[in-house]
Amino acid sequence: MAFLYEWMMAFVRAGGMIALLPGISAGPVPVQVRIAIAGFLAYAAGGFVHLQGGPPPDVVALVIAIVHELLIGLLMGFGARLIFYTVEFAGQLISTEMGMTMSTHIDPITRANSAPVGSLLYYLTLMLFFISNCHHAVLAAFLRSFEIAPLGVPVFTRNVAEFFVIQTGSIFLVALQMAAPLMAVNFTVTFTFAILGKAAQGMNVFQESFAVRILAGLGLLGLTLGLTAQIVLSHLRESPELMLRFIP
């Protein structure tokens, strides 16, 4: 009975993490596969699970324990996916600055409206996530979570809430850093065509500026893509540590 309870609690924690884990939580991955992965992770965590105090004595305590484990899994998945939220927001900023917001499409992975630049950065981040073996570190962090937050010990700390707010705010800061070169180019192009519009008032500078803005933006995006990949890779390597710090 104790083994079944330990496996079920580990399964709930793994399911919460997989619900937000990059690459696995995407639409094309069948739900049955996600459930199977969660069950395998729960079985693999058998040597790390240490039950404190035995199974809950009543249904209310059992529901509280399930909610606590699900919350831990969701927070860990959020920590692993934080950089993906950042690059998606950066892609929206860059697409807006380049004037490509009208070319949004349905992303087959996320099944949501996404700009071309946002999809490019998302798939770049997903590729770096796997080729840098970050997914292995994420799974290792999941096993370590049972040492930090053992089963049957529902503890909520205020520091986790403050850390959650800080890390959520960092999404906008890092995204702005990624989009800053494109924003500077857009300002330069807009300022140049504003002066040109004063010099040649018969010229439709607003319409002519779109092509220049897109060409300049694509050129600069290609030049800064390596720097963006370095920023993304550095944050991906910090993801396992973030996952553990999100544990309440």
DAQUIRA-V567354 format. One line per field, one symbol per residue. ss: DSSP state (H for helix, E for strand, L for the rest). phi: phi as a letter, one per 20 degrees, with the letter a starting at -180 (. if undefined). burial: + if it has 9 or more other ideal C-beta (glycine too) atoms within 8 Angstrom, else -. A space follows every 50 residues. Layout:
ss = ???
phi = ???
burial = ???
//
This chain:
ss = LHHHHHHHHHHHHHHHHHLLLLLLLLLLLLHHHHHHHHHHHHHHHHHLLL LLLLLLLLHHHHHHHHHHHHHHHHHHHHHHHHHHHHHHHHHHHHHHHHLL HHHLEELLLLLLEELHHHHHHHHHHHHHHHHLLHHHHHHHHHHHHHHHLL LLLLLLLHHHHHHHHHHHHHHHHHHHHHHHHHHHHHHHHHHHHHHHHHHL LLLLHHHHHHHHHHHHHHHHHHHHHHHHHHHHHHHHHHHHHHHHHLLL
phi = .ffffffffffffffffffcffneffgfffffffffffffffffegfdec fdnnfffbffffffffffffffffffffffegfffffffffffffffemd ffefbeffeelcfbfgfffffffffffffefelfffffffffffffefcf fncfcddfffffffffffffgfffffffegfffffffffffffffffffc feeefffffffffffffffffffefffffffffffffefgffgffeff
burial = ----++++++++++++++++++++++--+----++-+++-++--++-++- +----+----++-+++-+++++++++++++++++++++++++++++++++ ------+-+----+++++++++++++-+++-+-++-++++++++++--++ ++-------+--++--+--++--+++-++--++-++--++--++-++--- ----+--+++-+++-+++-++--++--++-+++-+++-++-+++++++
//
